[in-house]
Amino acid sequence: MEKLIIPSLLTVSDVISLVDKVLKISLPDTGIDSKFIALYTRNKQIFDRLVKNQKSSLKSEFTELLRQADNDRGADFMSVRDIIGGISMSQLEEPAAKASKLNTTIERVGKNLYSLGYKAESARLLTLFVEFDKPDNQLLLADLGIIQYYNSLKVSQEAFELVSSQKSEEQTLKDNDSEAATLVMGEMIPAFTSLVAMLQLYAELEPATYSEMYNRVVTFISETNTVARARKTRKHNKPEATPTA
């Protein structure tokens, strides 16, 4: 049995697929005796934990939403920055002077702040908001017809903060109610091996009743091992990237 089930070849996904299939195959035989029922139940309990914690380790649905929200606020910032920068270079002295005052603040917080990490970008934008929300600067933005673009930037930042908060709450819930899937797999393999060993014993004792079912189990395990070996071979044979000068 140790040679039939080879943990070193199997990923968490392999084990989930394997156990799920064998549990379904052997389900009709859970009435064999109390020992088998107890072992089957233990496998099902560990399997359910494994599935749950694999899902917890998958990429959050908020990751892409956060990336898009960051792109949106970056685009709005560049819009405000470029409009102000363009007006500041105008040959019209009055609007150019007004824009130059605003442009000084943008240069101070960083003209390329959108390229920073999420937290750093948020901090810079909040600093910008403190300055631009001052009455004198609000008048300048209004006089230059830029206020709507600035307000759009503030809305984009609020949207980013909302998604960021939702992602943080999701992660907190996962941290409080999850286990490492690889650790659960460490429990799953021995329990699953025992289950298959018991199925083998029944097949040997009562082949007319259990050999067909056990052979199906063995076939599926063998197929899984074949796929896993092929994957490992491909990974091993994959050429390393050639260093660039």
N, C-alpha and C positions, 0 to 999 in steps of 0.2 A: 504493500500500500504506500510506503514511503516513496517508492519509485514512480508510482502512478500519479501522485499529487506532488508537484515540485514547486514549493513556495518561491524559490529564487527566480523562477521564470515569470511569476504571475504579478500583474499589477492589481491595484484595487478594483479596477473595472473588470479585469479578468475574473477575479474571485466573486464579485457580485453576480456576473453573468453565470458563472459555473454553479454557484450555490443555488441561485434562483431556479435554474433548470433542474437540478437534482432534487430540490425540495418539491418541485411540481411533479416530477416523475415518481417520487416515492410517497407522495401524499396519500394515494389510495391504500397504502400499506401501513399507515400509522396505527391501524388497529391490531397489528401483529401481537404486541404485548406491551406491558407498561414500561419496560426498559427502553424500547424503541420510541414509544410516545414521548418519554422524558428527553431522550437524546434529540429527537426531531424538534421538540419544542425549544430546547436550548439553542439549536442551530437557527431556528426561525427568529428567536429573540436577538441573537448576535447579528444575524443578517439584517434585521430591521435597523439596528443601530449603525451598522456599516453603511447602509444606503443613506440613512439620515445624515451621517457625518461626511459622506462623500459630497452630498448636495451642499452642505455647509461650506465645504472647501472650494466650491466652484466660484467662478467670477461673479461678483455682485452685479445685479441688474442696474445698480446706480453708477457703476464705473463708467459706462458709456454715456449715461445722462450727464455725469459730472464733467466728462471730457467735452461734450457738446456745449454745456453751460459755460465752461471756461473759454471755449472758442468764441461764443457769443459776446462775452464781456470783453474779450480781447479785440474783437472787431469793432465794438462800440467805442472802446478806448482809442483805437487808432483813428476812428472817424473824428472824434473830438480833437485829438492831438493834431491831425493833419489839417482840419479846418482852421484851428487857431494858428497853427504854424504858417499856413498859407496866407491868412489875413495879416499876420505880423510882418510879412514881407511885401505887403501892398504899397503902392506909391501913394495911396490915400493916407495922409498923415494921421488923422483922428482915429479911424478904425485900426490902423497899424499899431498905434500907441496903446490902445485898449487891449488888443490881442497880445501885444508884447508882455504886458503885465501878467496875463494869464499864462503865457508861454513860459515865463520864468518859473512858475509853480510846477508846470509839467516837467520841465527840465530837472527840477529839484527832486521830484518823486521818481523820475526815470522815464525817458521816452520809449524805452523798450521793456517796460515792466511786465508786459504780457508774456515775455519769454521766461519769466521766473517761475518757481514752483508755486503750487496753489496757495500756500499760506503766505509766502512772501508777497505774491501779487495782491492778495486780499489786503494785506497790511498797507501796501503802497497806495492802493485805491482808496482805502479808508482815510489815509492822510490827505489824499487829493480832495476827497469829499469835504473834509473839515475846512480846508482852505476855500474851495469853490462855493461852499454853502454860506460863507460870510456875506453879509449884505452888499458890500462894495463889489465883490466879485460876481454876485448874482445879478447886479445891475449891468456889469460889463457883458456877461453872457447874454442877457436879455437884449441889450443894445446891439450886439453883434448878430443876433438871431440864432444863437447857438444853444439856447437853453433847452430846447427839445431834444437835442442830441446828447446833452449832458444828462438830462433826466432819463433818457433811454439807457445810458451807461449805468446809472444807479439802479434801475430796474433789473438790468442784467446781473449786476452784482448781487442783488437780493435773491434772484433766482438761483444763482450759483450757491449762495450760502444755504438756501433751503435744501437743495439736493445734497450738499455736503453734510448737513445736519442729519438728513435721512439715512445717508450712507453710514455715518458714525453710529447712529442708533441701531441700524441693522447689524453692524459689526459687534456692538456691545452685546446684543441678544445672542449672537452666534458664540461669542466668547464665554458667555454665562451658561450656555446650554449646548455645548458641543465637546467632542473628543476628537483627537487626531485619528483620521480614518486608518492610517497605517497601524496604529496601536490596536484598534478594534480588529483589524485583519489578523493581528497576532493571536487573538482569541479565536477568530473564525477558523483558521487553518486546522488547529488540533481538533476542534469540535467537528468540523466537516470531515476530517480524516476518520474520526471514530464512527461517524454516521455511515460513510462509505464502507468501512471495514465490517460494520454490522450487516449491511446489505450483502456484502460478499459472503458472510457466514450463512445467512439465510439461503442464498443462492446455492451454496454447497450442500446444505442440509436438505433443502426442498427445491431442487432444480426445476421441477415441472412447474412450480408456482412462481419462483423468483428469479430464475436465470435470465429470462428475457428482459426483465426490468433492469437487472444488474448490468447486463450487457449494454443496454442503452446508456446507462450511467458511465460505464467504462469508455464507450465510444465518444461520448461528449467530452469527457475529461481528456482523452487522447487528442481530440480535435483542437481543444483549447491549448494543450501543450504544444502542438504542432505550430499553431499560429504564434504562440509566445516565443518559441524557439526561432522562428523565421524573423520575428521582429527584433530579437536580440542579435541575430546574425547581421541583419541590415544595419543596425546601429553600430555594431562592432566594425563592419566593413566600410562604413561611411568615411570617405576621405576627409582628412583634416584640412581646414582652410589654409591656403598658402599665405604666409605673412607678406604683407605689402611693404614696399620700401618707404 
